[in-house]
Amino acid sequence: MDLVVRLVAKVVVPLFFVGMAGSAIVVVISFIEDLKELLEDED
């Protein structure tokens, strides 16, 4: 059972960090798009 837990942890931990990186990219892109929209002229 201990071996199974270790194997699952070795798979889940990198997936967690990949998910965090993906979320950070989405936040940055959203921030840039919102900033562009705020700074645009309303003409």
C-alpha distance matrix in Angstrom:
0.0 3.8 5.4 5.2 6.4 8.8 10.0 10.8 12.4 14.4 15.7 16.5 18.3 20.9 21.4 22.1 24.7 26.3 26.7 28.3 30.6 31.6 32.4 34.5 36.4 37.2 38.4 40.7 42.1 42.8 44.4 46.7 47.7 48.5 50.5 52.4 53.2 54.4 56.6 58.2 61.8 62.2 65.1
3.8 0.0 3.8 5.5 5.2 6.3 8.7 10.0 10.6 12.4 14.5 15.3 16.4 19.1 20.2 20.7 22.9 24.8 25.5 26.7 28.9 30.3 31.1 32.9 34.9 36.0 37.1 39.1 40.8 41.6 43.0 45.2 46.5 47.3 49.0 51.1 52.1 53.1 55.2 57.0 60.6 61.2 64.2
5.4 3.8 0.0 3.8 5.5 5.1 6.2 8.6 9.8 10.6 12.6 14.2 15.5 17.7 18.9 20.0 22.0 23.5 24.6 26.1 27.9 29.2 30.5 32.2 33.9 35.2 36.5 38.4 39.9 41.0 42.5 44.4 45.7 46.8 48.5 50.4 51.5 52.7 54.7 56.3 60.0 60.7 63.5
5.2 5.5 3.8 0.0 3.8 5.4 5.1 6.1 8.5 9.9 10.8 12.1 14.2 16.4 16.9 18.1 20.6 21.7 22.4 24.3 26.3 27.2 28.4 30.5 32.1 33.0 34.5 36.6 37.8 38.7 40.5 42.5 43.5 44.6 46.5 48.3 49.3 50.6 52.7 54.2 57.8 58.3 61.1
6.4 5.2 5.5 3.8 0.0 3.8 5.5 5.2 6.1 8.6 10.0 10.3 11.9 14.7 15.3 15.8 18.3 20.0 20.5 22.0 24.3 25.4 26.2 28.2 30.1 31.0 32.2 34.3 35.9 36.7 38.2 40.4 41.5 42.4 44.2 46.2 47.2 48.3 50.4 52.1 55.7 56.3 59.2
8.8 6.3 5.1 5.4 3.8 0.0 3.8 5.5 5.0 6.2 8.8 9.9 10.6 13.0 14.5 15.2 17.1 18.9 20.0 21.2 23.1 24.6 25.8 27.3 29.2 30.5 31.7 33.5 35.2 36.3 37.7 39.6 41.0 42.1 43.7 45.6 46.8 47.9 49.8 51.6 55.2 56.1 59.0
10.0 8.7 6.2 5.1 5.5 3.8 0.0 3.8 5.4 5.1 6.5 8.7 10.3 11.9 13.0 14.6 16.5 17.5 18.8 20.7 22.2 23.3 24.9 26.7 28.1 29.4 31.0 32.7 34.0 35.3 37.0 38.7 39.9 41.2 42.9 44.6 45.8 47.2 49.0 50.6 54.2 55.0 57.8
10.8 10.0 8.6 6.1 5.2 5.5 3.8 0.0 3.8 5.4 5.2 6.0 8.5 10.6 10.8 12.1 14.6 15.7 16.3 18.3 20.3 21.1 22.3 24.4 25.9 26.9 28.4 30.4 31.7 32.7 34.5 36.4 37.4 38.6 40.5 42.2 43.2 44.6 46.6 48.1 51.7 52.3 55.1
12.4 10.6 9.8 8.5 6.1 5.0 5.4 3.8 0.0 3.8 5.4 5.1 5.9 8.8 9.8 10.2 12.4 14.2 15.0 16.3 18.4 19.8 20.8 22.4 24.4 25.6 26.8 28.6 30.3 31.3 32.7 34.7 36.1 37.1 38.7 40.7 41.8 43.0 44.9 46.6 50.3 51.1 54.0
14.4 12.4 10.6 9.9 8.6 6.2 5.1 5.4 3.8 0.0 3.8 5.8 5.8 7.1 9.2 10.5 11.8 13.2 14.9 16.3 17.6 19.2 20.8 22.2 23.7 25.3 26.8 28.2 29.7 31.2 32.6 34.3 35.7 37.1 38.5 40.3 41.7 43.0 44.6 46.3 50.0 51.0 53.8
15.7 14.5 12.6 10.8 10.0 8.8 6.5 5.2 5.4 3.8 0.0 3.8 5.8 6.1 6.6 9.0 10.8 11.2 12.7 14.8 16.1 17.0 18.8 20.6 21.8 23.1 24.9 26.5 27.7 29.1 30.8 32.4 33.6 35.1 36.8 38.3 39.6 41.1 42.8 44.2 47.9 48.8 51.4
16.5 15.3 14.2 12.1 10.3 9.9 8.7 6.0 5.1 5.8 3.8 0.0 3.8 5.7 5.1 6.1 8.8 9.9 10.4 12.3 14.3 15.2 16.3 18.4 20.0 21.0 22.5 24.4 25.8 26.8 28.5 30.4 31.5 32.7 34.5 36.2 37.3 38.6 40.6 42.1 45.8 46.5 49.3
18.3 16.4 15.5 14.2 11.9 10.6 10.3 8.5 5.9 5.8 5.8 3.8 0.0 3.8 5.4 5.1 6.5 8.8 9.9 10.7 12.6 14.4 15.4 16.8 18.7 20.2 21.3 22.9 24.7 25.9 27.2 29.1 30.6 31.7 33.1 35.1 36.4 37.5 39.3 41.1 44.8 45.7 48.6
20.9 19.1 17.7 16.4 14.7 13.0 11.9 10.6 8.8 7.1 6.1 5.7 3.8 0.0 3.8 5.3 5.2 6.2 8.5 9.8 10.6 12.3 14.2 15.3 16.6 18.5 20.0 21.2 22.7 24.4 25.7 27.2 28.8 30.3 31.6 33.2 34.8 36.1 37.6 39.3 43.0 44.1 46.9
21.4 20.2 18.9 16.9 15.3 14.5 13.0 10.8 9.8 9.2 6.6 5.1 5.4 3.8 0.0 3.8 5.5 5.0 6.1 8.6 9.8 10.4 12.2 14.2 15.3 16.5 18.3 20.0 21.1 22.4 24.2 25.9 27.0 28.4 30.2 31.7 32.9 34.4 36.2 37.6 41.3 42.1 44.9
22.1 20.7 20.0 18.1 15.8 15.2 14.6 12.1 10.2 10.5 9.0 6.1 5.1 5.3 3.8 0.0 3.8 5.5 5.1 6.2 8.7 9.9 10.6 12.4 14.4 15.4 16.6 18.5 20.1 21.1 22.5 24.6 25.9 26.9 28.5 30.5 31.6 32.8 34.7 36.4 40.0 40.9 43.8
24.7 22.9 22.0 20.6 18.3 17.1 16.5 14.6 12.4 11.8 10.8 8.8 6.5 5.2 5.5 3.8 0.0 3.8 5.3 4.9 6.1 8.5 9.7 10.5 12.4 14.2 15.2 16.5 18.4 19.9 21.0 22.7 24.4 25.6 26.9 28.8 30.3 31.4 33.0 34.8 38.5 39.7 42.5
26.3 24.8 23.5 21.7 20.0 18.9 17.5 15.7 14.2 13.2 11.2 9.9 8.8 6.2 5.0 5.5 3.8 0.0 3.8 5.4 5.1 6.2 8.6 9.9 10.6 12.4 14.3 15.4 16.6 18.4 20.0 21.3 22.7 24.3 25.8 27.2 28.8 30.3 31.8 33.3 37.0 38.1 40.8
26.7 25.5 24.6 22.4 20.5 20.0 18.8 16.3 15.0 14.9 12.7 10.4 9.9 8.5 6.1 5.1 5.3 3.8 0.0 3.8 5.4 5.0 6.1 8.6 9.9 10.6 12.3 14.3 15.4 16.4 18.3 20.1 21.1 22.4 24.2 25.9 27.0 28.4 30.3 31.8 35.4 36.2 39.0
28.3 26.7 26.1 24.3 22.0 21.2 20.7 18.3 16.3 16.3 14.8 12.3 10.7 9.8 8.6 6.2 4.9 5.4 3.8 0.0 3.8 5.4 5.1 6.2 8.7 9.9 10.6 12.4 14.3 15.3 16.4 18.5 20.1 21.0 22.4 24.5 25.8 26.8 28.6 30.4 34.1 35.1 38.0
30.6 28.9 27.9 26.3 24.3 23.1 22.2 20.3 18.4 17.6 16.1 14.3 12.6 10.6 9.8 8.7 6.1 5.1 5.4 3.8 0.0 3.8 5.4 5.1 6.3 8.7 9.9 10.6 12.4 14.3 15.3 16.7 18.5 20.0 21.1 22.8 24.5 25.7 27.1 28.8 32.6 33.9 36.7
31.6 30.3 29.2 27.2 25.4 24.6 23.3 21.1 19.8 19.2 17.0 15.2 14.4 12.3 10.4 9.9 8.5 6.2 5.0 5.4 3.8 0.0 3.8 5.4 5.1 6.3 8.7 10.0 10.7 12.3 14.3 15.5 16.6 18.3 20.0 21.3 22.7 24.4 25.9 27.3 31.0 32.0 34.6
32.4 31.1 30.5 28.4 26.2 25.8 24.9 22.3 20.8 20.8 18.8 16.3 15.4 14.2 12.2 10.6 9.7 8.6 6.1 5.1 5.4 3.8 0.0 3.8 5.4 5.1 6.2 8.7 10.0 10.5 12.2 14.3 15.4 16.4 18.2 20.0 21.1 22.3 24.3 25.9 29.5 30.3 33.2
34.5 32.9 32.2 30.5 28.2 27.3 26.7 24.4 22.4 22.2 20.6 18.4 16.8 15.3 14.2 12.4 10.5 9.9 8.6 6.2 5.1 5.4 3.8 0.0 3.8 5.4 5.1 6.2 8.7 9.9 10.5 12.4 14.3 15.3 16.4 18.5 20.0 20.9 22.5 24.5 28.2 29.4 32.3
36.4 34.9 33.9 32.1 30.1 29.2 28.1 25.9 24.4 23.7 21.8 20.0 18.7 16.6 15.3 14.4 12.4 10.6 9.9 8.7 6.3 5.1 5.4 3.8 0.0 3.8 5.4 5.2 6.2 8.5 9.8 10.7 12.3 14.2 15.3 16.6 18.4 20.0 21.2 22.7 26.5 27.8 30.5
37.2 36.0 35.2 33.0 31.0 30.5 29.4 26.9 25.6 25.3 23.1 21.0 20.2 18.5 16.5 15.4 14.2 12.4 10.6 9.9 8.7 6.3 5.1 5.4 3.8 0.0 3.8 5.5 5.2 6.0 8.5 9.9 10.5 12.1 14.1 15.4 16.5 18.2 20.0 21.2 24.8 25.7 28.5
38.4 37.1 36.5 34.5 32.2 31.7 31.0 28.4 26.8 26.8 24.9 22.5 21.3 20.0 18.3 16.6 15.2 14.3 12.3 10.6 9.9 8.7 6.2 5.1 5.4 3.8 0.0 3.8 5.5 5.1 6.0 8.6 9.9 10.4 12.1 14.2 15.3 16.2 18.2 20.0 23.6 24.6 27.6
40.7 39.1 38.4 36.6 34.3 33.5 32.7 30.4 28.6 28.2 26.5 24.4 22.9 21.2 20.0 18.5 16.5 15.4 14.3 12.4 10.6 10.0 8.7 6.2 5.2 5.5 3.8 0.0 3.8 5.5 5.1 6.2 8.7 9.9 10.5 12.3 14.3 15.3 16.5 18.4 22.1 23.6 26.5
42.1 40.8 39.9 37.8 35.9 35.2 34.0 31.7 30.3 29.7 27.7 25.8 24.7 22.7 21.1 20.1 18.4 16.6 15.4 14.3 12.4 10.7 10.0 8.7 6.2 5.2 5.5 3.8 0.0 3.8 5.4 5.2 6.2 8.6 9.8 10.7 12.4 14.3 15.5 16.6 20.4 21.7 24.3
42.8 41.6 41.0 38.7 36.7 36.3 35.3 32.7 31.3 31.2 29.1 26.8 25.9 24.4 22.4 21.1 19.9 18.4 16.4 15.3 14.3 12.3 10.5 9.9 8.5 6.0 5.1 5.5 3.8 0.0 3.8 5.5 5.1 6.1 8.5 9.9 10.6 12.2 14.2 15.5 19.0 19.8 22.8
44.4 43.0 42.5 40.5 38.2 37.7 37.0 34.5 32.7 32.6 30.8 28.5 27.2 25.7 24.2 22.5 21.0 20.0 18.3 16.4 15.3 14.3 12.2 10.5 9.8 8.5 6.0 5.1 5.4 3.8 0.0 3.8 5.5 5.2 6.0 8.6 9.9 10.4 12.2 14.3 17.9 19.1 22.2
46.7 45.2 44.4 42.5 40.4 39.6 38.7 36.4 34.7 34.3 32.4 30.4 29.1 27.2 25.9 24.6 22.7 21.3 20.1 18.5 16.7 15.5 14.3 12.4 10.7 9.9 8.6 6.2 5.2 5.5 3.8 0.0 3.8 5.5 5.1 6.2 8.6 9.9 10.6 12.3 16.0 17.8 20.5
47.7 46.5 45.7 43.5 41.5 41.0 39.9 37.4 36.1 35.7 33.6 31.5 30.6 28.8 27.0 25.9 24.4 22.7 21.1 20.1 18.5 16.6 15.4 14.3 12.3 10.5 9.9 8.7 6.2 5.1 5.5 3.8 0.0 3.8 5.4 5.1 6.3 8.7 10.0 10.7 14.4 15.5 18.2
48.5 47.3 46.8 44.6 42.4 42.1 41.2 38.6 37.1 37.1 35.1 32.7 31.7 30.3 28.4 26.9 25.6 24.3 22.4 21.0 20.0 18.3 16.4 15.3 14.2 12.1 10.4 9.9 8.6 6.1 5.2 5.5 3.8 0.0 3.8 5.4 5.0 6.2 8.6 10.0 13.4 14.2 17.4
50.5 49.0 48.5 46.5 44.2 43.7 42.9 40.5 38.7 38.5 36.8 34.5 33.1 31.6 30.2 28.5 26.9 25.8 24.2 22.4 21.1 20.0 18.2 16.4 15.3 14.1 12.1 10.5 9.8 8.5 6.0 5.1 5.4 3.8 0.0 3.8 5.4 5.1 6.2 8.6 12.1 13.8 16.9
52.4 51.1 50.4 48.3 46.2 45.6 44.6 42.2 40.7 40.3 38.3 36.2 35.1 33.2 31.7 30.5 28.8 27.2 25.9 24.5 22.8 21.3 20.0 18.5 16.6 15.4 14.2 12.3 10.7 9.9 8.6 6.2 5.1 5.4 3.8 0.0 3.8 5.5 5.2 6.1 9.9 11.8 14.5
53.2 52.1 51.5 49.3 47.2 46.8 45.8 43.2 41.8 41.7 39.6 37.3 36.4 34.8 32.9 31.6 30.3 28.8 27.0 25.8 24.5 22.7 21.1 20.0 18.4 16.5 15.3 14.3 12.4 10.6 9.9 8.6 6.3 5.0 5.4 3.8 0.0 3.8 5.5 5.4 8.6 9.4 12.4
54.4 53.1 52.7 50.6 48.3 47.9 47.2 44.6 43.0 43.0 41.1 38.6 37.5 36.1 34.4 32.8 31.4 30.3 28.4 26.8 25.7 24.4 22.3 20.9 20.0 18.2 16.2 15.3 14.3 12.2 10.4 9.9 8.7 6.2 5.1 5.5 3.8 0.0 3.8 5.7 8.3 9.3 12.8
56.6 55.2 54.7 52.7 50.4 49.8 49.0 46.6 44.9 44.6 42.8 40.6 39.3 37.6 36.2 34.7 33.0 31.8 30.3 28.6 27.1 25.9 24.3 22.5 21.2 20.0 18.2 16.5 15.5 14.2 12.2 10.6 10.0 8.6 6.2 5.2 5.5 3.8 0.0 3.8 6.6 9.1 12.0
58.2 57.0 56.3 54.2 52.1 51.6 50.6 48.1 46.6 46.3 44.2 42.1 41.1 39.3 37.6 36.4 34.8 33.3 31.8 30.4 28.8 27.3 25.9 24.5 22.7 21.2 20.0 18.4 16.6 15.5 14.3 12.3 10.7 10.0 8.6 6.1 5.4 5.7 3.8 0.0 3.8 6.3 8.7
61.8 60.6 60.0 57.8 55.7 55.2 54.2 51.7 50.3 50.0 47.9 45.8 44.8 43.0 41.3 40.0 38.5 37.0 35.4 34.1 32.6 31.0 29.5 28.2 26.5 24.8 23.6 22.1 20.4 19.0 17.9 16.0 14.4 13.4 12.1 9.9 8.6 8.3 6.6 3.8 0.0 3.8 5.6
62.2 61.2 60.7 58.3 56.3 56.1 55.0 52.3 51.1 51.0 48.8 46.5 45.7 44.1 42.1 40.9 39.7 38.1 36.2 35.1 33.9 32.0 30.3 29.4 27.8 25.7 24.6 23.6 21.7 19.8 19.1 17.8 15.5 14.2 13.8 11.8 9.4 9.3 9.1 6.3 3.8 0.0 3.8
65.1 64.2 63.5 61.1 59.2 59.0 57.8 55.1 54.0 53.8 51.4 49.3 48.6 46.9 44.9 43.8 42.5 40.8 39.0 38.0 36.7 34.6 33.2 32.3 30.5 28.5 27.6 26.5 24.3 22.8 22.2 20.5 18.2 17.4 16.9 14.5 12.4 12.8 12.0 8.7 5.6 3.8 0.0
